[in-house]
């Protein structure tokens, strides 16, 4: 006679629509629970009950606890998985001409990543110590991504690579969070639609700023540098010609 837990370990189910996390009967139960949790947290927030996550994964709540011990530990694994996914996707595309965007823009623009974007937004809204650590890791990774882009010749060097990466990361996350907060979607579960709507309104000005710049001269930067006795990098970066 087969055990119920054995059936659950082998079984599969389809996550809620718009999840962006593919159902896969070959995934282990632990991985399916993690993916279901990412989707459920993204749509309903971190107050989502374990029973709902278990139902989405096609397992019992007891099996969730068997694998993760607590919801906090389940969330920690979701955080780690998301960070690893962002890191992998960015490094796969670092030589792309679009890599001069902040790491989050290219990641979020892909509709298949809509669930992961929703999870990031929930982490920011939550504001817990774990969320702050999570965002801190994203900023740290962004420093690596931009340095790789500079080395690949697709990103202009900065006087302070770390400060620029932090600014781009927080600006990207903050703009998307503000958009969703001020204009809440009618269907919170339509994660793909939320991401598509945001980028349909912001992609053109964002790409203009990244590729053409904003000011027509260096005057403001030069004025600022006059009052900075020791530039962060200790090196001067060659002036960038004004557009046109």
N, C-alpha and C positions, 0 to 999 in steps of 0.2 A: 504493500500500500504506500503510495507516495505521500509525503508530508505536505501540509499546506504551505509551509515556509519554502519547501523545495519548488513547488509550483510558482510561488511568488518570485523566487530568485530567477526562474527561467522565463517568466511571462513578460509580456510587453503591452503597452497601451499608447494611445495618442494623446499628447498634451493638449491643453485648451487651444482653440483656434487663434491664429495670429501670434503663436508663441515664438516662432523663429528658432526653436530648439527641436530638431527632428526626432520623431519617434523612431526607435531602432530596437528591434527584438533581440539583437545581438549584444546590446549594452548590458552590463551587469546591473543587478538590482540597485546597487549603491549609486551607479552613474545615472540610472533612470530617476531615482529619487532626487538626486542633486539637480538634474535638468528640470524636473517637475517643480522643484522648490524655487529655482531661479524664475521660472515663468509665473508661478503663483505669487511670489514676493513682488515681482515687477508689476503685476496687475493690481493686487490687493494690498500691498504693503507688507511689512514684516510682522504684522499682527495676524497674518493668515494662519489658521489652525493646522496642526500637524495632520489631522484627519483629511483635510482638503488636499494637502500635498500627497498624502498616501493614496487617496482616491485617484488623483491625476496620474500617479505613477503605476496604478494598478496593483498596489500592495496594501498590506494592513498597516495601521498606525504602529503596531507592535514591531513590525519589521523595520520601520523607520528608526525607532528607538534602538533596535538591535544593532543597526549599522552606525548610528550617530550619537547615541546616548542622550542628546538633548537638542532642542531646536537651535540653541546658540552654536553648537558645534556643527550642525548642518549648515547654518548660515556662514560660518567660517570657511567651510569647504566650498560653498558657492562663491564667496569672495575670491578664494584662491584660484578657482577654475576660471572666473571671469578675468582676473589679472593675467593668467597664463594665456588665455585666448587673445586678449588685446595685444600682449607681447608678441605672440606668434604672427598675428595678422599684420602688425606693423612691420615686423622684420621681413615678412614676405614681400612687402611693398615699398621698402625703404628707398629703392632706386627709382621708383615711379616719380614722374615730374610733379605729381600732385602731393608728394610727401612733404612739400614745404608748408602744408597746412599743419595745424596742431594735430597731435596723434589722434585726438578724439573725433575730429571732423571726418576723416576718411573712414574711420571705424563706424561711426554712426550713420554715414551716408548709405551703407549697405543695408538693404531692407532685411536681409537674413539676420542681422544683428539687432533688430528692433527690441527683442526681449532683453538683451544684455544692456541696451541703452536705458530701457525702463528700469532695470535693476539698479543701474548707476544713479538714476534720478531718485529712486526710493532711498538709496543709501544717503544721498545728500539731504533729503528731507528729514530723515531719521535723526541725523546729527549725533549719533551715539559715539562713544570712544572707538568702537570698531569701525564705524563709518569714516571717522576722521583718519584713522590709520589706513583705511582702504584708499581714500583720496590721496593721502600722503604717498602711498606706493605708486599710484598712477602718476603723480608729479615726478617721482624719482625715475620711473620708467621713461617718462617723456624726455627727461634730460638725456638719457641714453639714445632715444630715438633721434632726437635732433642732432646730437653729435655724430651719429651714423650718417644722417642726411648730409651734414656738412662734409664729412669725409667722402661721401659718394658724389659730391659736387652738385647736389640739387637744392641745397639750402645755403643762403648767405651766412657767413660766420657772424657771430655776435661778440660784443665786448664782454658779455656775461651770459654764457650759454645756459647756465642753471636758472638765472633770473628770467630769461626770455621763455624757457620751457615752462616754468611755473606760471608766468603770465598767460601764455597761450592756453595752457591746460585749464586754469581756473576761469578764463574768459569763455572758453568753449562750453564748459560744464555749466557755468552760471547763466549764459545766454539761453541755453536750452531749458534749464530749470525755470528761469523767469518767464519764458514763453509759455510753458505748460502751466505755471502757477497763475499767471494773469489771464490766460485763455484756456481754461481747463477743457479737455476733450469731452465730448458728449458720451463717448464710449471708451472708458479707461482701458478696456481690454483690446482695443484696436491699436496695438503698439506700432504696427507698420504704418497705419494712417497718421499717427502722431508724429513719427519721425519724418514721413513724407511731407506733411504739412509744414513742419518747421523748416526743412531744407528748401521747399519751394519758395519760401519767402526770404530766405537768408543766403542762399548759395551764391547768387550773383554778386551782391556787395561783399561777401566774404572773399570770393575769388578775386575780385578787383583789388581789395586791400592786400591780399597775399602776393599777387603777381605784379600789380602796377603801383602799389603804394598809395599814400593819401596826400601828402604834402608835395609841393613842386620844388622845394628847396631844402637844404640841410640847415637852414638858419637856426631853427629851434634846437636841434641837436647840438650844433656848434656852441650856441649860447649856454646850453646846459653843461657841456663838457668843460667850459671855461671855469666852472665852479666845482668840478670834480678833480681834486688834486691827484688822485690815484685811481684810474679806471680799474674796475674789478679784475679784468683779465691781465692787466699790466702791459697790454699790447694795444696798439692802434689798429683798427680795421680800415682797410682801404675805402675811401669814400665811394658811395654808390651814386652813379649819375642820376639826375632827376629824370622822370619819365618824359618822353618826347624829345 
